[in-house]
């Protein structure tokens, strides 16, 4: 049985999430993925300037349940060997 979604789940990082919000493309994202997750770290980064329109759109999408906040153990992030930022690492 085929799904109408490209994939059932996706975890999205800060940059792409802000880009989708800025372009008003949340509907297109929702058409491709059943569940769209963002980590607490990504949510915090997206809300750094809460007065921005994209930050407001992201907050609204979280409130409506269109974006799902996902928790990750911060200790796991501290032991990550890469040189990525906290949002990228948590994603």
C-alpha positions as MATLAB code, in Angstrom:
seq = 'XXXXXXXXXXXXXXXXXXXXXXXXXXXXXXXXXXXXXXXXXXXXXXXXXXXXXXXXXXXXXXXXXXXXXXXXXXXXXXXXXXXXXXXXXXX';
ca = [
       0.000    0.000    0.000;
       1.477    3.348   -0.969;
       1.371    6.465    1.163;
       0.424    9.893   -0.093;
       3.526   11.227    1.656;
       7.117   11.256    0.456;
       7.939   10.022    3.955;
       5.961    9.732    7.166;
       8.522   11.555    9.299;
      11.161   14.231    8.917;
      13.340   16.140   11.360;
      14.030   19.655   10.140;
      16.913   21.945   11.055;
      16.784   25.665   11.761;
      17.922   27.032    8.385;
      15.503   25.071    6.212;
      12.659   25.626    8.686;
      13.168   29.397    8.646;
      13.392   29.315    4.840;
      10.093   27.413    4.559;
       8.464   29.868    6.971;
       9.905   32.909    5.176;
       8.664   31.655    1.812;
       5.264   30.630    3.184;
       5.820   27.018    2.120;
       4.563   25.168    5.198;
       1.648   23.772    3.182;
       4.028   22.242    0.648;
       6.084   20.735    3.456;
       2.949   19.270    5.067;
       1.950   17.722    1.734;
       5.238   15.804    1.594;
       5.596   14.644    5.207;
       3.010   13.359    7.655;
       4.971   14.386   10.768;
       7.477   17.234   10.846;
       9.670   17.284   13.930;
      11.948   19.968   15.279;
      14.128   19.577   18.326;
      13.908   21.910   21.301;
      17.279   23.328   20.276;
      16.008   24.140   16.777;
      12.837   25.674   18.235;
      14.960   27.890   20.502;
      17.122   28.997   17.565;
      14.029   29.795   15.489;
      12.613   31.922   18.292;
      15.802   33.939   18.876;
      14.045   36.978   17.389;
      10.376   36.225   18.148;
       9.151   39.450   16.537;
      10.195   38.242   13.060;
       7.376   37.017   10.822;
       9.059   33.677   10.172;
       9.489   33.115   13.929;
       5.809   33.914   14.447;
       4.813   31.511   11.663;
       6.930   28.751   13.208;
       5.458   29.366   16.672;
       1.958   29.274   15.196;
       2.678   26.017   13.328;
       3.934   24.459   16.583;
       0.836   25.670   18.437;
      -1.435   24.149   15.753;
       0.471   20.855   15.886;
       1.751   21.138   12.312;
       5.305   21.076   13.680;
       6.057   18.667   16.505;
       8.613   19.586   19.147;
      10.856   16.630   19.947;
      13.103   16.303   22.965;
      16.679   15.036   22.833;
      19.003   14.336   25.722;
      21.412   17.280   25.993;
      24.159   14.972   27.297;
      24.122   13.163   23.954;
      24.778   16.473   22.191;
      27.772   17.319   24.360;
      29.472   14.057   23.384;
      28.926   14.525   19.641;
      32.341   14.539   17.934;
      31.382   16.785   15.013;
      31.791   20.530   14.708;
      28.156   21.314   13.986;
      26.020   23.791   15.890;
      23.577   22.635   18.540;
      20.582   22.797   16.159;
      22.289   20.712   13.489;
      23.602   18.238   16.037;
      20.222   17.788   17.724;
      18.533   17.264   14.365;
];
